[in-house]
């Protein structure tokens, strides 16, 4: 019995579709990049929250997985992952209790600290249980998110850690992606260099409880620069760890642009060969052509991200007439999106009918993924390989 295929209309639309070949390419490309440049990969799982994809990243050689919240950590741990970095503070007794139970079952868990108050709360919870919590000192930037901004704040945190026997300082974390401006690269590099030098100072002072302390940063826009600045710390005994997340799915919007800049910056001897590919599309029907030069599609804000640019048509297929999809004409543009409708602007003489199928590319995969509980993974002939569940 043949498998369902998007082209024979045996799968309901709209649907979020992942190309297996492109997913594999992206997993392997980033792992090769990390290994080629001597850094460790701990990809951010919040992009997909799809345990099937988590396991593929680990199987390819990722050192661990990054997540943002305790429920996300539990999802990954329940899926069998054993080393998880929560790029966030652990706050609140219920959250601490969940982590305590996971640690008791063998999870290697890391979280961030940036205040004496949080350190005391963590110690008060974990010390009576006889558990040790691995923490990283978070360094932030003015106007950004969490993290120490000044040397004085750093020393306050270090003093608190000295009085917290249940906590072990295992490295330093930062996130450079909140640094913006017309030309942010110099500021990004300056910040990373400060973090690196701070790490060296703390290591020389014996402040870390790990022989190979972690030095970690990198979202999906600056991972090459973080590699460039943190990679040399290997010579000082550090473990440089990158945490990009959107590379796995990639897009044809903001991360396409970011990756293009990265490839322009990367010296040729740092490139692993090939490049990332956009692996996600959202497929929908044309459900109405109520006016000349306007078609309405069966997807909207509830089905696809719209925060970083509207999705745009990439393929057009007419069931019963075409044998395979063809490229959507460049003049077809999505210009307005509602809850479950999108408006496609087309020339008045466009060859488009109600019931036609349009595949759309996306920008910012995180906010498309969190709209779906099930994704369709297909081969390059549009045949369904498997369905995977998301856990948002």
C-alpha positions, -999 to +999 in steps of 0.1 A: +000+000+000+015+034-010+022+060+016+002+092+017+015+120-006+008+157-005+002+157-042-026+131-042-046+150-015-045+121+009-032+145+036-053+174+049-042+210+044-031+233+058-001+214+071+034+222+083+058+202+062+095+193+069+117+179+042+138+150+056+167+155+032+170+192+042+167+184+079+195+159+076+216+184+057+212+210+084+219+185+113+251+173+096+262+208+084+262+223+119+278+193+135+306+194+109+310+231+115+314+225+153+338+196+149+359+213+122+364+243+144+370+226+176+339+237+195+310+218+212+274+220+200+245+222+224+217+233+201+187+252+215+156+229+214+130+256+220+129+262+182+112+229+175+103+213+208+102+181+188+119+151+206+123+133+173+145+161+161+163+164+195+174+128+192+187+133+157+209+162+169+223+141+197+229+111+175+248+133+151+272+142+179+258+172+198+273+175+233+239+182+248+208+202+243+198+237+254+163+246+266+147+276+282+122+264+308+117+236+333+087+221+313+110+220+282+137+204+302+113+177+314+101+171+279+136+165+267+145+143+297+114+122+293+125+117+257+157+102+270+182+130+267+207+130+295+227+163+293+206+195+293+216+231+297+188+255+307+198+289+294+178+306+321+175+309+359+159+282+380+134+300+402+105+287+423+101+257+445+079+237+421+104+241+393+133+232+417+114+201+427+110+190+391+147+194+385+156+177+417+136+146+406+152+146+372+187+149+387+179+120+411+171+099+380+205+107+364+200+139+344+232+160+340+216+195+343+230+230+341+213+263+348+223+300+351+228+323+381+231+361+382+220+370+418+228+363+454+191+359+462+186+331+436+218+314+448+206+314+484+172+300+473+188+273+453+211+263+481+183+262+506+164+239+484+191+215+471+214+213+501+190+195+524+184+170+497+221+162+494+222+172+457+247+193+439+234+218+412+257+227+384+254+264+376+269+288+351+275+325+358+254+345+334+268+377+319+244+401+303+245+434+285+229+468+294+193+469+282+193+432+275+179+403+295+193+385+325+229+384+336+255+404+355+265+437+338+294+448+360+324+433+378+308+443+411+277+422+403+300+393+393+318+394+426+286+396+446+275+364+428+308+347+434+307+356+471+272+340+473+284+309+456+312+306+481+285+302+508+264+278+488+278+242+491+250+227+470+260+248+440+291+242+418+302+268+393+309+250+361+314+279+336+302+312+322+272+318+299+262+348+278+238+356+249+252+380+224+220+382+203+205+411+223+233+434+211+220+455+182+229+486+162+238+496+127+271+478+130+268+454+159+298+431+152+324+452+171+302+454+201+295+417+200+332+409+198+340+433+226+314+417+249+326+382+241+362+391+247+352+405+282+334+372+290+364+352+278+389+372+299+366+370+329+366+332+325+404+331+324+406+352+356+381+330+375+399+299+363+432+312+375+417+320+408+403+285+412+367+296+412+354+268+390+344+234+403+350+217+369+384+209+353+370+219+319+347+248+326+321+257+300+323+290+281+291+293+261+272+317+239+258+319+204+223+320+190+218+315+152+231+349+141+265+351+156+277+315+162+307+321+139+319+351+160+313+332+192+334+304+178+361+328+168+362+345+203+356+315+226+374+288+205+409+300+216+399+294+252+404+257+246+441+263+251+433+275+286+413+243+295+378+256+287+350+238+268+336+263+242+300+255+236+277+270+209+239+270+213+223+279+179+188+266+174+172+279+142+198+263+120+180+230+122+150+243+103+165+275+089+141+297+068+140+320+038+137+352+059+157+365+089+179+335+094+185+332+057+199+367+059+218+359+091+234+328+076+244+348+044+263+372+066+279+344+085+291+328+053+305+361+042+324+364+075+337+329+077+372+322+064+372+294+038+392+271+061+364+274+087+336+263+064+325+227+065+313+227+028+278+232+016+253+254+035+221+253+054+187+248+037+152+259+045+135+227+055+100+240+065+071+249+043+034+254+051+011+240+025-024+254+020-053+255-005-066+284-026-101+286-012-115+317-029-108+341-056-134+367-047-119+396-067-096+400-097-059+399-086-068+384-052-067+349-039-075+337-003-055+309+011-065+284+039-039+295+064-034+325+087-018+337+119-029+305+137-008+284+112+023+304+104+047+329+118+042+365+108+064+384+132+095+386+110+079+389+076+050+372+059+053+338+044+057+338+006+047+313-020+074+290-034+055+262-051+022+259-070+004+226-077-029+219-094-043+185-083-055+163-111-037+184-137+000+187-127+024+158-121+047+178-098+048+213-082+063+242-101+079+273-088+054+300-078+057+331-100+077+359-085+048+383-089+026+363-065+030+379-030+012+374+003+004+408+016-021+404+044-027+377+070-057+371+093-065+343+119-072+316+093-070+334+060-042+350+040-045+373+010-023+364-020-019+393-045-017+380-081-019+394-116-054+395-131-044+369-157-027+346-132-033+309-138-047+301-104-079+283-094-098+274-063-085+241-051-049+247-062-022+241-036+004+267-026+035+259-006+049+288+014+083+295+028+086+311+063+106+334+084+115+327+120+107+290+124+102+292+162+068+309+159+056+286+132+065+254+151+046+265+182+014+266+162+014+229+154+011+198+175+020+175+146+044+180+117+045+160+084+080+148+075+082+141+038+108+129+012+117+149-019+088+133-038+064+148-013+056+113+002+049+112+039+077+095+058+064+100+094+044+123+116+063+139+145+048+155+176+058+189+191+056+197+228+047+233+233 
